[in-house]
Amino acid sequence: MRRLIFILVLLAPSLAGAPAQESQTHADFRGEATRFKQSCEGFTLKKIPGCADLLFTDHPLHIAVGSIAPQNGFGAGGAYVGHYTPNQLWRTSWDADAIASENGSWRAGFYYKAIHTPIEKIKVITTTSGKPAHSNLSVHPYAVYNLTAQSISLNQIFYYGLGSNSLQSNASVFGMTETIAGANAIVPVLHSLNVSLLGEINGRFVNLRGNHSESTPSIETIFTEATAPGLASQPAFAQLGEGVRIEPTLFSDHLQIDYLAQFQQYVAPSDSHYSFRRTTFDLDHTIPLYHNAASYGPKPTNGPDECAASLGATKCSAIQRNREGSVELRLFITESMASAGSVVPFYLQPTLGGSDVNGNSWLSSYNDYRFRAPNALLLREAFEHSIWGPIGFAFSADEGKVALARNDVDFNQLAHSFSAGLTLRAGGLPALSLAFAWGDNQGLHTIANVSTTLLGGSTRPSLF
């Protein structure tokens, strides 16, 4: 934080006298330097909120913070955000960030986004009698194209074995470095139902390592290739994916539906023994409790370090003072398929318990990464509501299970978990949460999490 403030202070005098003709980047730095002088110089209590907002959300530079992954600490670093609009048909932006935590884990990435914004023709129809013609004019999603390059190093991930019958006494720990480079696209095809086609192609490069600095045994001292597939070798993967997302507006937006169906292929060219396929169905239902509520969920037109309220805006949404709240009902099912003689590497399998490696909280009363298998099912019922200013309250109930075989993905013998706690809301969305979870005789589990994306920016690539 001190380094970023120091850089901004140094930039201020050099940018203050910018020439009339200057580049977009130069103008962005000059503008931030001016805003920094207005908001942060001359310390007063009244300036604290505005200065903090500038340091953590402004562009092109701001402080980057977030939970890297469960058990790997809270990360802090810096982020750079840039944008360029070459013409009326395209808007491009990019952001780069790097953070590190106290246990030596880190993440660094570059994210480029191109948004197609075609000019909409508006036809005016007048009539002298009868009912006016129905208008099809509406706000609809844009086609979004992304390029991503990200590396992450995690020093502490727990592994208990595979399946719902794994033993907590078999807890082990390992470290992992994963690099992901690729491209994906979101292309709207049916505006009336808000349907989009999804496509992705990624290269995944994983390297596992033991961890001998913890009281918990290192993974290779307890498990082998037979009980932890992929432990002996981690080939490079070409990962492809196709899917469809449906987000219709129902009952004047009093019911927000987000349905995702996706099919992915993980191809290991150097060792087909580890190649497999995966299907995912994520059916999410959100019921806003108030008509003035913001749209929930990440904005695909923002990068992970951006929080613009709308396309073309540069400022984040203001902290909401209105009453806001929602009820969520969600069903998540993922299943993996491997050919005869092939296996699904354990480090690319989903987990339930605490939070997974992407920071998603599933069955939060259990230990992080507690249950791991190629197949998983989760049901969630959640409630979130503002209390005062940016402070909110959240409650959730989860039921779920993992399964070694696809035929065992059903609603029998589900594990149960409940959590309740406080959220720190910004721009209408929970950005920080502190929750207490309980269920299934697991005791009380405390979970603190800072969103890995800035106030509703687009998500980072999944690590599995």
Secondary structure by P-SEA (a helix, b strand, c coil): caaaaaaaaaaccccccccccccaaaaaaaaaaaaaaaccccccccaaaaaaaaacccccbbbbbccccccccbbbbbbbbbbbbccccbbbbbbbbcccccccccccbbbbbbbbbcbbbbbbbbbcccccccccbbbbbcbbbbbbbbbbbbcbbbbcccccccccccbbbbbbbbbbbbbbbbbbcccccbbbbbbbbbbbbbbbbbbcccccccccccccccccccccccccccccccbbbbbbbcccccbbbbbbbbbbbbbbcccccccbbbbbbbbbbbbccccccccccccccccccccccccccccccccccccccbbbbbbbbbbbbbcccccccccccccccccccccccccccccccccccccbbbbbbbbbbbcccccccccbbbbcccccccccccccbbbbbbbbbccccccccccccccccccccccbbbbbbccccccccccccccc
